[in-house]
Amino acid sequence: MPEPNGVCIWFTGRSGAGKSTVAGELALLLSRHGRIVTTLDIVPCLEKRWFERTSEGKLIRKAFVAAAIVRHGGVAICVTVSARQETREAVRELIGASSFVEVFVDTPSDVCLMRRAARGQRPSASKRFKAAYRRLLEVVRFSRRLSYQPSLSPEVTIHGHSQTPAEAARTVFWYLVERRFVAPDDAQGCSSGEPANGELQTVSKSRP
């Protein structure tokens, strides 16, 4: 059987949705089944051209690296907010639609905010800051609803508030098996077994 083709797995979702955690689980799962994986999460603070200092520029920079990895038969896992649908479609075109898998981590904004606070971004716990922090949360909730454009037709949608990272990673993994980005023979040895609870039924079929 020929080697599976290269693929870019583009995780998108609000900050705090759980993208990095799921991507880490998926990278381990793919590595165990013979794929060479490169995870592109935090963009290094390198000297860049003026355009690359913008959010859009960083995404295009990441997509350019991912495209090179895919071209050489590897797996690129990109973890991004990539809030604009227009940008995600531009990245899809750059990498190539046949080698691009968009994974939308659909987690409610309130849950994302709680996770960000738990990571140490909550202000001082003194009483006089708590009220101000609650008011700030309301402002951020409203602005985030406006600023992030949910994916219209991702290949895979996972729910960061109702699936564990391991379950979410398996959902993406079995989609990749279905698309032959992971050799079916290799996947038979998956320690997770076959897709549980109809995991493949959660995959969006809106893309070819």
Stockholm file with secondary structure:
# STOCKHOLM 1.0

chainA/1-208         MPEPNGVCIWFTGRSGAGKSTVAGELALLLSRHGRIVTTLDIVPCLEKRWFERTSEGKLIRKAFVAAAIVRHGGVAICVTVSARQETREAVRELIGASSFVEVFVDTPSDVCLMRRAARGQRPSASKRFKAAYRRLLEVVRFSRRLSYQPSLSPEVTIHGHSQTPAEAARTVFWYLVERRFVAPDDAQGCSSGEPANGELQTVSKSRP
#=GR chainA/1-208 SS CCCCCCEEEEEECCTTSSHHHHHHHHHHHHHHTTCCEEEECSCCCCCCCGGGGSHHHHHHHHHHHHHHHHHTTCEEEEECCCCCHHHHHHHHHHHCGGGEEEEEECCCHHHHHHHHIIIIISCCCSHHHHHHHHHHHHHHHHHHHHHCCCCSSCSEEECTTTSCHHHHHHHHHHHHHHTTSSCHHHHTTCTTCSCGGGGGGGBCCSCC
#=GC SS_cons         CCCCCCEEEEEECCTTSSHHHHHHHHHHHHHHTTCCEEEECSCCCCCCCGGGGSHHHHHHHHHHHHHHHHHTTCEEEEECCCCCHHHHHHHHHHHCGGGEEEEEECCCHHHHHHHHIIIIISCCCSHHHHHHHHHHHHHHHHHHHHHCCCCSSCSEEECTTTSCHHHHHHHHHHHHHHTTSSCHHHHTTCTTCSCGGGGGGGBCCSCC
//
